[in-house]
Amino acid sequence: MTKNTIAALLITLFIWNTIDAQETNHAVSKTPFIWENANVYFLLTDRFNNGVKTNDHAFNRTKETGKLRGFEGGDLRGVIQKLDEGYFDKLGTTVIWMTPIVEQIHEGVDEGTGYSYGFHGYWTRDWSAIDPSFGNKKDLAELVEKAHAKGIRIMLDAVINHTGPVTDEDSVYPSDWVRTSPKCTYQSYDTYINCTLVANLPDVKTESNDNVELPPFLVEKWKNEGRYDQEVAQLDEFFKKTGYPRAPKYYIMKWLSDYITYYGIDGYRVDTAKHTKEDVWADFKKVCDMAFAEFKANNPNKVLDANPFFMVGEVYGYNISGKKIYDFGDKKVNYFENGFTGLINFGFTYDAKMNYEELFSKYADILNSDLKENTVMNYISSHDDGNPFDKKREKTFESATKLLLAPGISQTYYGDESARSLVIEGTKGDATLRSFMNWEDLQSNSKTKEIALHWQKLSTFRKNHAAIGAGMHTQISSKPYVFSRTYTNKISDKIIVGLDLKVGKKTISVGTIFTNGDNIKDAYSGSTTSVKEGKITINTPFSILLLEKM
């Protein structure tokens, strides 16, 4: 974004005084939701908002940890509070993705970055329970219900390939459930799978179809909690209904699918997808689809629409240039044929260095040809990518413009919209990416409000127009840079975007997208105009136009 644009934004902020003055721009979208155009807001449950402080140290997790390696207090109640406040509405969010909320190991370990607890959610102890540091099942039910009332989907994080580390308090799962060696060498397909990701992270034997008994510690735990008989009866019903063997992976699939059956979550982001054989995910999708159908049948009044259950995979290192293939070197795998509608696009942080047209045309071409009926999820920063697009937060406007206008799903990582720092002194490893959400800056820092307003406007425009994430891209002119997106699939949607335009009065061609006499609104400034002789002339204090037909 140009310096003139930033100056104009500051002037406009002074005129409007607060972001709330833009409330009328956040009307409910009339555009049907499609996953290919989703605005995903990804948050670390423990680092977003502390809704209730009484659960901050569940299981007596009070030992001193490395910096940002302990539980900080964020929970489901905190997410509910922000839903109630309308935070996600203003941001144009259509999907909230939360890190795993299942019960974590009770103790901590030091993996070389300082003593750490499982605040991040990826160190599972019991898949069938919600960790009390995050909340409880009533909280999850309320969160899903309130999100759905706003047209927002809930996506949870599924971990099947490993348990949490072993500690003095957290015993290892039985040997017919997990392996504890060797450690993965990542030299071939097999050395990603039949091994542990790191030392002391037991690897679930997902390749096994042998019947196994429940872990003794879990039996004892459930009996102490008074739910053993209920859990066993539900497992018996699941295995009878599916015909699957009582193998470790199918136990875990059952427990994860319960969050669909009983709460109606809409999707799963699958962790470490390339560390199991791909057929595991094909089976998981079948189980999820079955659970989603059961939820809809049992709760007809809670069904949002006909969208299927959604699965997006973390195939670490996959990028959109690979199209449908991930290459291990000795084996090529098509994960899209094995349960996934989308994959996380690890290449976006590099592709975002391209100019607008190179980036947008590349993505639109691939998504509308090789990846048609599938999609990718783009991001500029994340919880475990040490090379984000803008680590020092020096290109926050450009980051938003490229991410939110790029074809594919957009994934905003909590704090992207508020320039939350990704460089925290004293941290080791990925902890620097996981500081607590900077709510204070959003309340009192004028620069942060300016950044957030830009993210809100672009996100809301994207939410209202399926053409942005899922449409066909056409450059109308290179100087000034103007493009169109069109989407036709049950609905018809057409928009025009202009970037790096001159501030003030400007005239641009609308190509064949709009016709003479059409009344047009610029969703960025709120100004209106009409088409004359194939062009529009409009006067705004910005260098960006988001044009839609009124």
N, C-alpha and C positions, 0 to 999 in steps of 0.2 A: 504494500500500500504506500502511496506517495506521501511526502511531508504535508502537501496541501490537504490531502484527505484527513490526516491526523489533526491538523489545525482546525479543519471544518468540523470534525467530530467534537473537539473541545468547545467550539463555539455553540454547537447544537446542544451539547450537554449543559452549558450554562443557561441556554434558553429554556430547556426542559426542566432543569434543576435536578431531577432525579430520574432514574430508570423507570420508576413507576408511572411516570407521565406517558410512557409508551404502552400502557396496559391494553389499549384498544387494538394494538397491532398484534396481540397474541390471541386472536379469536380461534375458536375450535376449528380445526381443519375439516373441510368437507371431502377431502380426498381420501378414498378408501386406503387403508393401510396395506402396504406390501413390503415384505421383508427386504427386497432388493433396494428399497429406498429408505430403510430404517435409519433413524438417528439414535444410535446406541450411546447411553451414558454409562461408562464403566467406572465403578467405585470399589475401593477396598472397604469392606463393611466396617472394619475396625478404625478406619482413618477418615471417615466422611463426616459424621455428626454424632455426638454423644447425647442420646436421648434420655438415658437413665443411668445415673452414676452408681447405683447400688450393685450393678453386675460387673463392675470394671475389673474385679480381681477374682473371678470365679475359679474354683479349684485351688484357691490359695496361690495363685500365680503372682507372687510378690518378690521373687528374687531379682537382684539387679541384673539388667541386661545390657548388651551393647546398645549404642545409640539407635533409636527407632527400631529396636528389635523386640520390644514387649508390647503387650496390649495397651492401647491408648484410649479405649473407651467407646469407640464408634460402635453402633448397634442398629438393629432393625428399627427400633423406636426412633432413632435419629433420622433414618430415611423416611419414616412415616411423617415426622414433623416437617420435613422439607416438602413432602408431597402436599401436606395440608396447607403449607405456606404458599404453594403455587410455584415453587422454584423451578420444577421440571417443566411446568406449563410455559413459563417465560422463556425457557431455554429451547423450546421446541422438541423436547425429548419424546421419543415414541417407544423406546425400550430402555429399561434399567437392567444392567448386568451387574450382579454382585459376586464378589469372590465367595468361595464355599462357606456355608454357614453351619455345616455339620460339626459334631463334637470333635474337638482336637485332642491331641495328646495332652495330658495334664501337666507334665513337666516340660522342661526345655532342653536344648542341646546347643553345643557350640560347633558349628560347621567350619570354623576358621574365620568367622566374621563377628565373633562375640556371642555371648550366651543369648539364645533366641527362644521365644515362645512361638506357638503356631498362630499368631495373630492374623496371618495372611489366609488361613483356612485350608492350606494344602497338605496339612499333616493330620490326616484322619485317624481318629480312634474308633468312632462309632458312627457309621453312615445313617443309622436309623434315628439319631437324635440331633437336635440343634444345640450347638454349644451355648451354654447360658451366658457367656460373655457377649454373644450376639443377640440373645433374646430367647423367645420360646415359640411354640407352634401357634399360639394365639396371635403373637406379633406378626408372624409370617402370613397368617390368614388375613389379618387386617390390612397388611401392606399390599397383598395381591388384590384384595377387593377395592381398596382405595385407588390403586394404580389403574385397574381396569375401568373404574368409574370415570377416569380421565382419558381413557383410550390409550393408556400406556401399558405395554407388555412387560413382564418380568422374566428375565433370563438368569438362571443360576449356573454355577460352575460345577462340572462333573469330573471327579477324579476317580478313575477305576484302576489305573495301572500300579499304584503304590499306596501303602499305608503311611502313617507318620513314623518318625524315628523311634527307636527303642530307648527307653530310659529306665531308671530304677523303679519308677512308678508305672511305666507303660510297657507291659510285656509284649514280646513279639507274637504275631499271629502264628498259628501252627505251621509246621514245615510243609504240609500239603496245601496250604494257602499261599505261602510266600517263599521266595528265595532271598537270602541275605548276601549272596555272592554269586558270580564275580561282579565287579563294577564294570559298567559299560565302557567300551573303548571307542565306539562310534566310527568304526572302520568299514562296516558293512550293514546290510539290512538286519541280520541276526544279532549283531553286536549293539544294536539299539534296543533290542527287545528282550532277549533272554539274559537279563542282567539288571543290576540296580543303577539308577540314574547317578547317584552319588553314594558314598559310603554311609552306612547306617540309615538307608531309606529302603526298607524291605519292598521287594518287587512282587506284586501279585502275579501268580501263575495263570495269567489270562489265556495261555495256550492250552490249558488243561480242561478236559471235559469229564474228569473223574469226580464221582460223588464224594463230598467231604462233609464232615460234621461241623456244627457251629463251634467256633472257638470257645473253650471252657470259660475264659474270662468274660466273654460276652454273655454266656448263659448265666453266670453268677451275677453280672451287672443287671441284666434284665429282671432276674428274680428279686434282687434287692430293690429294684424300682417298681416291682409289682406289675410288670407287663410281659413276662416271659410267655405265658399261655397265649396271649393275644398275638404276639410277634410270631410264635411258632405256627399258630393256626393260619395266619396270613401267608407265611412262607409255604405252607402245605398247599394252600389254595393257588398261589402263584405257580408253583412247579406243576401242579395238576393241570392248570389252565394252559400253560405254555408248552409243556412236554419237555422243557429243558432239563438236563441233568443238574444235580445239586453241586455244581462246580463253583469255585470262588467268584468268577466274573458274573454269574447269573444271580447269586445272592446280592452282589453289589448293585446290579441293574435293578433288581426288585426294590431295594431300599431307595435308590435314587428316583425310580419311577413313582414312588409313593408321594413325592412332592408335586407330581403332576396330578395323580389320582385324587388327592385330598385337598390340594390348594389351588390347582389350576394354573401352575406356572406355564409359560408359553414357549420356552426354549431352553436349551442347554448349550453352553460353551464347553467344549470337551478339552480337558487339560492333557498335555503330553500325548497327543493322538498317535504320533509315529512310534511310540514305545510299546505298542501292542500290534499284533497282526490285525490287518484292516477289517477282517470279518467280525471282529469284536464289535466294531462300531456299526456295522450293518445290523447285527443282532440288537444292539442297544437302541437303534432307531426303531426297530420293530416293537420293542418293549415300550418305548416312549409313545409311539403312535397308538398302541393298544391302551395305554393309560390315559392318553389325551381323549380318545374316543369314549372311554369309560367316564371321565370327568364330565364331558359334554352331555352324555346320556343321563347322568345323575344330577346335573345342574343346568338344565336347559335355559334358565333365566340368567345364567352367568356367562353364556357363550358370547364372545365378542363378535366373531364372524367365522367364515369358513376357512380361514388360513390354517394350514397344517402345522403340526408341531415342528419347531425349527431347531436344527443342529448346525453349529459352526465349530470347526475344528482348529485346534492349535497344532498345526504341523510345523514345528519350529524351523524357520528358514524358507518356508514356501513363499513364493511371490507370484504375482499375477502373470509374469512373463512365462512361467512354467505351464500356464493354462490349466489343463486337467491333470497334469502329471507332476509328482514329486519324485526326484531321482536320488536314490540312495547310493548310486555308483554301481552297485552290482544288481540292483533291482529297481524298476520303475513302478510306482503305485498310483492308482487313480482313486483318491479318497472320495471324490464326488460320486463314485459308483458304490460307495460303501457307507451310506447313511448320512453323508453331509450335503446340505444344500449350499453351504458356504465354507470358506476357509479364511483364517486371518491372513492378511496380506502383509508379510514382513518387509516387502519391498517398497512400501509407500514412503517410508522415511527417506529413502534414497531418491525415489521418483519425484518427490516433492521439490527436489532441486531443479527440475525441469521448468521451462516456462509454461504458462497456462495452457496454451494450445497443444504443446507436445504431451503434456500430462493428460489433459481431458480427452483428446482424440485417441491416444493409446488405450486408455481404460475403456472408453465407449466402444471402440472397435473390437476389443477382446471380449467384453461382456456381452456384446450383441452378436457374436459369432461363436467362437470356441467355447465360451462359458454361458451361452444362452440357456436359460432356465436355472442357472446357478449364479453365484455371486461371490464377492470377496468382501472382507471387512477391513477398511483402511484406518490407520491411526497415525498420529504424529508423535505421540508419546504413550508409554505403557508402563506396567508395573515391573517388568523384567527385561526391558530393552535398554541397554546402557548407551545406545547411540540414537536418541530421539532426533527428530528433524531440527528442533530448536531448543537445545538443552539449556542455554542461557536465557531463554525467553526474550530474545531480541527481535523475533519476527512473529509476534503474536497475531497481528492482523493478517499477514500473509499465510500463516498456519491455518487460521480459520477459513480464509477464502479458498485455499487449495483443498483442504480436507472436506469442507461442507459443500463445495460445488463439484467435487470429483464424482464421477460415476462409481457406483458400488455403495455398500453400507458405510456410513461414517461412524467411527467410534471415538467419542470424546472421552478422554481420560480425566477423571475428576481433577479439577484445577487447571485444565487447559484453558477454560473460559475465564479464569481469574489469574492467570500467569503464576500459579503456585510454583515456588522454586523447585527445581529439579537438582539443585546443587546444594546439599546440606553439609556443612562442615562437621567433621567428626564421625561421619558415617562410613561404613564399609560395605562394598558391594551394592546390591539393588536397594538397600535401605534409603539411599539418597533420593530414590524415586517415590518414596512412600511416606512423606511427611503428612501431618494432619491438614485437612482442608483449611485454606486461609480465609475463613469467613470474615474476619476482622477487616481484611483489605476490601472485600466487597461492600462492607458497610461504610468505610471511612476514606478509602483511597480513591481519589478522582480518576487516576490513571487506570486503576483496576476496573472501575465502573465503565470507563470508556471502552476497554477491551471487552468486557462482558456484554456490553450493548451490541457490539459488532457481532459477537458469537450468537447472541439472541436473534438478531435480525436475519442472519444467514440461515440459522437452524430453522427458524419459523418458516421462512420462505421455502426451504427444502421440504419441511414437513407438509406444507400445503401443495407441493407439486411433485408427483411421482416421476415426472420427466427428468428431474435432476439426477437421481440415483439410478434410474432404470431406463432412461430414454435414449434416443438416438441423438448424437451430437453433430452439429454442423457449424462451421465457422462462417459467419456472415461477412466480417471484414477483419483484417489484421491490424490496421491502424485507422481509426481506433479499434481496439480489440472488442469484438462483439460476436457472440455465438448464440445459437438456439438449441433447445432440447425439445424433443417431441416424444410422446409416449402414447401408444394406442394399444390397449388390451383391456377390453371391457369398458374402460373410460378413455377419454381423449384429453390430453394435457399438453399445452404448448407454452413455453416461456422463452424469454430473451434476457441475456445477461451482458452487461458491458462493464469492462474492467479497465483501470488506468485511464479513465476519461478525464477531460478537463473539468475543473470545478466551475460551477456556474451554468450558464446557458450552453446547451449542447444539442446537436442534431445527429441522429444515427438512423441508418437504414434498418427496416424490420424484415427485409427479405420477403418471403411468402408466408411467414408465420402469422402476422396480423394483416388485416385488409383495411383499405381506406374507410374511414368513418368509425373504426373500432375505438372505443374508449379504453385507455390504458392507464394502469396504476404502477408507479414505482414503489415497490414494497419496502425499499430501503429508506426513502425519504418521506413517503406518504403522499407525494405529489402526483397529480394526474395530468393527462394530456390526451390527444387523439391522433390517429394516423392520418397523414395527408401526403399524397403522392409517394406512398411507400416508405415514409419516414415519420419519425416523431421528433419534436423539439420540446425540450424540457429544461427547466432551470432548477438545479439543486445544489446545495453546498457540499456535495460529495463527488468523488471520482468513480463511483460504482452505481450501476443501475440494475435493479431486479424487476423486470417488467412482466406483468401479468394482465390478461384481459379482464376488464371489470364486468 
